[in-house]
């Protein structure tokens, strides 16, 4: 998995994930969230457009990120999930926990 991020403004970051978010990569994602929190990030958009697959460990990493940024879905928004991720969020009812947007720009403008 490749993880990159850039600032969108004061304490606001975009995190781009590329590759499967699974047991092998979940810890990298969680570490990225902790690093951003240490930099003062308060709000984050996670771009999932490059993530073809998420398993339970990946879902746990996203929940960990949500907690890292205060547990408020306004502070950690998910953008552009692919079909497998959308289905996973619906089946686990995490679509009620996270704010999920069709695009990064929708997430940023909300």
Order of alpha helices (4+ residues) and beta strands (2+ residues): beta-beta-alpha-beta-alpha-beta-alpha-beta-alpha
